[in-house]
Amino acid sequence: MSIDDYKRAMNYELLVRNAFDCPSGMRNGAHLCFMQNAMTMERGETYANHLGSFEKQFGKVKNYTSKALIKLTKTKPYSSQSDFFKELNDRLVHISTIDELMGIVDIGLDKLVIIKNS
C-alpha cells in the first residue's frame, strides 16, 4: 500500500467519521481499511476470499459513503448545504471505479472542511 493510497483511504475515513461524529472503527464503515481493501482488490493485488469480490467490497464502500452523505444532509452545520450533499449522493449511482468514488469523497470532504471552518 503506497502512501498516496493511504492518504486517499484516510480521506474516506475522515468523511465518514465527520458525518457520524464517531471515532475510527468498524461502525458506520469509519475505518480506512474498507477503502484500502477495495483499492487493492480493484488492482487485483489481493485474493482474500473472506472479503468477497471487488464488486462486493466496492458496493460496501459506496454504501457507507452514501450513508455518510445522507447523514450530512441532516446534521448541523452541514445541513445548510444539504442540496450539495444530496447531489453528490445521487452521483454515486453512476460510478464503477475507486477513482470515481474518491472524486466524490474528496469533493464532499473539501466542502465539509469549508463549512466547519466558516
N, C-alpha and C positions, 0 to 999 in steps of 0.2 A: 504494500500500500504506500503510494507516494505521499509526500507532504501536501501536494495540491489536492489529492483525493480526500485526505484527512480534513483539510480546510473546507472543502465543499460539503462533506458529510456533516461537519460541525455546524455549518450554516443551516442545514436541515434541522439538526437538533435544536439550535437556538430558536428557530421559528416555532417549533412545536412547544418548547419549554416556555417561551414568552406567551404564546396563545393560551396555554393551560395554567400558567403561573405555577409550574411544578419543577422539581429537581430532575436531574438526569436519571433515566431509568426506563424500565420496560413499559410502564403505564403510559398510555396515550402515544406510544411509539417514540417517546422522548429520549432516544439514545441514538447516537450516530452509527452504531453497529448495523441498524436496519438499512441505512443508505449504503454503508460500506459493503454489506453483503450483496445488495442489488448491483452496485458498481462492478464488483469483481465477477459476479455471475454474468453480467452483460458482456464482459470481455472474455468470458469462458475460462477464467483463471481459477475457478473453484468448482468442485464437483461434489460438494457436501450434500448427500442425499437427504439429510434431515431438514434442509432449507427448502426443498422442493425445486421447482423450475424457476428460471428468471422471471417468467410471466407472473408466477405466484408471488415471488418476492417483490417485484416491481408493483404489482397490484396492492400489496400490503403497504408499501411506502406511499403510493399515490393516495390510498385511503386515509392514512394518518395525516398526510398533507392536507387533504380535503377537509378532514375534521378540524384541523388547526385553523384553516382559513375561515371555515364557518364559525368557529368559536370567536375569531377576531371580529366578525360582523356583529357579535352580540356583547362584546366586552368593552367597557370604557377603559381608556380613552380611544381605542381603536374603532369602536362602532361609529365614530364620526365619519369614517371613511368606509362604511360598510359596502357601498356600491363597488368600490375599488377591489375589496377582498372577494366579493361575490363574482366579479368579472374574472379574477384570477382563478377562482374555483371552477367556473364554467369552462375555462381553457383546459383544465385537467382532463376532460373527457377526450380531447383530441390528441393527446400526446402518447408517444410509444417508446421514448428513449430517456435515459438518465439525463442527457444534456438538456432536453426539453423540460423535464421536471425541475432540474436545478435552475433553469432560467426563471421559472415561476417562483421557486423558493427564494432565489436571490432578490427578485423584484419585491416580493412580499416582505422579506426581511429588511430591505432598504427602506420601504415605506413605514414599517413598524418602528425602526430607529428614528426616522424623521418625526413621527408622531410622538414618540417617547421624549424626544429632545425639545419639542416645541411647547 
